[in-house]
């Protein structure tokens, strides 16, 4: 059975390498998600807080159901490990990997886990923008956040990575908004268990990501000018040129957001 295990040095006293899969499966902590094939908890080890995601084999019927719905099933922690590793090299802030393991080849029987450092905040971009209608932010703060989200989105997609749950709630506020910029040091991108890392990322995945992002930001009080700023920053060209050259792309993004809005009014 193929087995791959990494445990960062500071966690080695707390995770037994020989029986680490059984140990991870039996850990107790603050539970955030409990599905048939996946469980997410927060634990304290050595005075530090970590998030632990444990994956067990997914039944063939569930795999078939996802495929029939044109959805890629999440079968292990490998996608998240690849995405976090790649995004880190691109200079995008993500949770740091503290441990990772995978054994088995078949999705029905493989077992895997990933442990990440807690990013140290419970406020995400959805929380931050919740009252923008009644309490508008400073223009400079709003502009900084638009720039940073656009920069993260562009860098991620241009390097073959699709988040697949690309909503503003998955941007954690971990820095000073006034210092936000293209370096992406104010926001930390989380929840990448469904992410795709591909050499050639098909356009449909990018449309789904940006459409989901737009949907999640529809009701926070953004103006048409704010949306055009994002288009300019994301596309790397003037708004006029972007809406001419990539008219179909942005229309499909709008349709994706509209479809999600109809499902979640």
C-alpha positions as CSV (number, residue, x, y, z in Angstrom):
1,X,0.0,0.0,0.0
2,X,1.5,3.4,-1.1
3,X,1.9,5.6,2.0
4,X,3.1,9.2,2.2
5,X,3.5,11.0,5.5
6,X,4.9,14.4,6.5
7,X,5.0,15.7,10.1
8,X,6.6,19.0,10.7
9,X,9.3,19.0,13.4
10,X,7.3,21.0,16.0
11,X,4.4,18.5,15.8
12,X,6.5,15.3,15.9
13,X,6.3,15.0,19.7
14,X,2.4,14.9,19.4
15,X,1.8,12.8,16.4
16,X,3.1,9.2,16.4
17,X,4.4,8.5,12.9
18,X,3.9,4.8,13.0
19,X,0.2,4.9,13.9
20,X,-0.6,8.4,12.8
21,X,-3.6,7.5,10.6
22,X,-5.4,5.8,13.5
23,X,-4.3,8.5,15.9
24,X,-5.7,11.3,13.6
25,X,-8.9,9.3,13.1
26,X,-9.5,9.1,16.8
27,X,-8.6,12.7,17.8
28,X,-11.2,14.8,19.6
29,X,-11.6,18.5,19.4
30,X,-13.9,21.3,18.4
31,X,-15.9,19.9,15.5
32,X,-16.6,22.0,12.5
33,X,-17.7,19.4,10.0
34,X,-18.6,15.8,10.2
35,X,-19.5,14.0,6.9
36,X,-19.5,10.3,6.1
37,X,-16.1,10.6,4.4
38,X,-14.6,13.7,5.9
39,X,-14.2,15.3,9.4
40,X,-12.8,18.7,10.4
41,X,-11.9,19.6,13.9
42,X,-9.7,22.1,15.8
43,X,-7.3,20.9,18.4
44,X,-4.7,22.3,20.8
45,X,-1.3,20.6,20.7
46,X,1.6,21.9,22.7
47,X,-0.1,25.2,23.4
48,X,-0.9,25.9,19.7
49,X,-4.2,25.5,17.8
50,X,-4.4,23.5,14.6
51,X,-7.1,22.4,12.2
52,X,-7.3,18.7,11.4
53,X,-9.0,17.3,8.3
54,X,-9.4,13.6,8.1
55,X,-10.6,11.8,5.0
56,X,-11.7,8.2,4.7
57,X,-12.6,6.2,1.6
58,X,-15.6,7.5,-0.3
59,X,-18.2,4.9,-1.4
60,X,-18.4,4.1,-5.1
61,X,-22.1,5.1,-5.2
62,X,-21.2,8.6,-3.9
63,X,-18.4,8.9,-6.5
64,X,-20.9,8.0,-9.2
65,X,-23.5,10.4,-7.9
66,X,-21.0,13.3,-8.0
67,X,-19.8,12.4,-11.5
68,X,-23.4,12.2,-12.8
69,X,-24.0,15.6,-11.4
70,X,-20.8,16.8,-13.2
71,X,-19.0,17.4,-9.9
72,X,-15.6,16.2,-9.0
73,X,-15.8,14.3,-5.7
74,X,-13.3,15.1,-2.9
75,X,-11.6,11.7,-2.3
76,X,-8.6,12.7,-0.2
77,X,-6.6,15.6,1.4
78,X,-4.1,15.5,-1.5
79,X,-5.9,18.3,-3.4
80,X,-5.7,20.6,-0.4
81,X,-2.0,19.7,0.2
82,X,-1.1,20.5,-3.4
83,X,-3.1,23.7,-3.5
84,X,-1.7,25.0,-0.2
85,X,1.9,24.2,-1.3
86,X,1.5,25.8,-4.7
87,X,-0.2,28.9,-3.4
88,X,2.5,29.4,-0.8
89,X,5.1,29.4,-3.5
90,X,3.1,32.1,-5.4
91,X,3.2,34.4,-2.4
92,X,-0.5,34.0,-1.5
93,X,-1.2,33.7,2.2
94,X,-2.7,30.4,3.1
95,X,-2.7,28.2,6.3
96,X,0.7,26.6,6.8
97,X,0.8,22.8,6.5
98,X,1.9,21.2,9.8
99,X,1.3,17.5,8.8
100,X,0.0,15.5,5.9
101,X,-0.6,11.8,5.1
102,X,-2.1,9.6,2.5
103,X,-2.2,5.9,2.0
104,X,-4.0,3.7,-0.5
105,X,-4.6,4.3,-4.2
106,X,-8.3,3.6,-4.7
107,X,-10.7,6.4,-3.8
108,X,-13.0,3.9,-2.1
109,X,-10.3,2.7,0.3
110,X,-7.7,5.5,0.6
111,X,-7.2,7.3,3.9
112,X,-5.7,10.7,4.3
113,X,-5.3,13.8,6.6
114,X,-4.0,17.3,6.6
115,X,-3.1,19.4,9.7
116,X,-2.7,23.2,9.3
117,X,-1.8,26.0,11.6
118,X,-4.7,28.1,12.9
119,X,-4.6,31.5,11.1
120,X,-5.4,33.2,14.3
121,X,-8.7,35.0,13.5
122,X,-12.4,34.3,13.2
123,X,-13.2,37.3,11.1
124,X,-13.6,36.7,7.4
125,X,-14.4,39.1,4.5
126,X,-18.1,38.2,4.7
127,X,-18.2,39.3,8.4
128,X,-16.2,42.4,7.6
129,X,-18.5,43.6,4.9
130,X,-21.8,42.6,6.5
131,X,-22.7,46.1,7.6
132,X,-21.3,48.0,4.6
133,X,-24.8,49.0,3.5
134,X,-25.5,50.9,6.8
135,X,-21.9,51.7,7.7
136,X,-19.9,52.2,4.4
137,X,-16.2,51.6,4.7
138,X,-13.5,54.2,4.0
139,X,-13.0,54.3,0.2
140,X,-9.3,53.6,0.6
141,X,-10.1,50.4,2.6
142,X,-12.6,49.2,0.1
143,X,-10.2,49.9,-2.8
144,X,-7.4,48.0,-1.0
145,X,-9.6,45.0,-0.5
146,X,-10.8,44.9,-4.1
147,X,-7.2,45.2,-5.2
148,X,-6.1,42.3,-3.0
149,X,-9.0,40.0,-3.9
150,X,-8.4,40.7,-7.6
151,X,-4.7,40.1,-7.2
152,X,-5.2,36.8,-5.4
153,X,-7.8,35.6,-7.9
154,X,-5.6,36.5,-10.9
155,X,-2.5,34.9,-9.6
156,X,-4.3,31.8,-8.5
157,X,-6.1,31.2,-11.8
158,X,-3.1,32.2,-14.0
159,X,-1.1,29.5,-12.3
160,X,-3.6,26.7,-12.8
161,X,-5.4,26.7,-9.5
162,X,-9.2,26.7,-9.0
163,X,-10.6,27.0,-5.5
164,X,-14.0,25.6,-6.2
165,X,-15.5,27.2,-3.1
166,X,-14.5,30.7,-4.0
167,X,-16.7,32.9,-1.7
168,X,-15.7,35.9,0.3
169,X,-16.3,34.0,3.5
170,X,-13.1,32.0,2.7
171,X,-10.9,35.1,2.8
172,X,-9.8,35.5,6.5
173,X,-8.8,39.0,7.6
174,X,-5.3,38.5,9.0
175,X,-3.7,41.8,8.5
176,X,-4.1,45.6,8.4
177,X,-6.6,46.5,5.6
178,X,-4.9,49.9,5.1
179,X,-1.8,48.0,4.1
180,X,-3.5,45.7,1.6
181,X,-2.2,45.5,-1.9
182,X,-1.1,43.3,-4.7
183,X,1.2,41.3,-2.4
184,X,-1.9,39.8,-0.7
185,X,-0.7,40.2,2.9
186,X,-4.0,41.2,4.5
187,X,-6.2,38.3,3.6
188,X,-5.6,34.6,4.1
189,X,-7.3,32.1,1.7
190,X,-8.7,29.1,3.4
191,X,-10.9,26.0,2.9
192,X,-9.1,24.5,-0.1
193,X,-10.2,20.9,0.3
194,X,-12.0,21.0,-3.1
195,X,-9.3,22.9,-5.0
196,X,-7.9,21.8,-8.4
197,X,-4.3,22.2,-9.4
198,X,-3.8,21.7,-13.1
199,X,-1.3,22.4,-15.8
200,X,-4.0,23.8,-18.0
201,X,-7.0,25.1,-16.1
202,X,-10.1,25.0,-18.3
203,X,-12.0,28.2,-18.6
204,X,-15.1,26.7,-17.1
205,X,-13.4,26.3,-13.7
206,X,-12.4,30.0,-13.7
207,X,-15.9,31.1,-14.6
208,X,-17.3,29.1,-11.7
209,X,-14.8,30.6,-9.3
210,X,-15.3,34.2,-10.3
211,X,-19.0,33.7,-10.6
212,X,-19.1,32.3,-7.1
213,X,-17.1,35.2,-5.8
214,X,-19.4,37.7,-7.5
215,X,-22.5,36.0,-6.1
216,X,-21.1,36.1,-2.6
217,X,-20.3,39.9,-2.9
218,X,-23.6,40.9,-4.6
219,X,-25.3,42.2,-1.4
220,X,-22.4,44.0,0.3
221,X,-23.0,47.4,-1.4
222,X,-20.5,47.4,-4.2
223,X,-21.0,50.0,-6.9
224,X,-20.7,49.5,-10.6
225,X,-17.4,51.3,-10.4
226,X,-16.2,48.8,-7.8
227,X,-17.1,45.9,-10.1
228,X,-15.3,47.6,-13.1
229,X,-12.3,48.1,-10.9
230,X,-12.2,44.3,-10.2
231,X,-12.6,43.6,-13.9
232,X,-9.7,45.9,-14.7
233,X,-7.4,44.5,-12.0
234,X,-8.2,40.9,-12.7
235,X,-8.0,41.1,-16.4
236,X,-4.9,43.3,-16.5
237,X,-6.4,45.5,-19.2
238,X,-8.7,48.5,-19.4
239,X,-12.4,47.9,-18.6
240,X,-13.4,48.8,-22.1
241,X,-10.9,46.4,-23.6
242,X,-11.7,43.6,-21.1
243,X,-15.5,43.9,-21.8
244,X,-14.8,43.7,-25.6
245,X,-12.1,41.0,-25.8
246,X,-13.6,38.9,-23.0
247,X,-17.2,39.7,-23.3
248,X,-18.3,36.0,-23.3
249,X,-16.3,35.3,-20.2
250,X,-17.8,38.1,-18.1
251,X,-21.3,37.3,-19.3
252,X,-20.8,33.7,-18.2
253,X,-19.6,34.9,-14.9
254,X,-22.7,37.0,-14.5
255,X,-24.9,34.1,-15.5
256,X,-23.1,31.8,-13.0
257,X,-23.7,34.4,-10.2
258,X,-27.3,34.8,-11.3
259,X,-27.9,31.0,-11.2
260,X,-26.4,30.8,-7.7
261,X,-28.6,33.7,-6.6
262,X,-31.7,31.9,-7.8
263,X,-30.7,28.8,-5.7
264,X,-29.9,30.9,-2.6
265,X,-32.3,33.9,-2.6
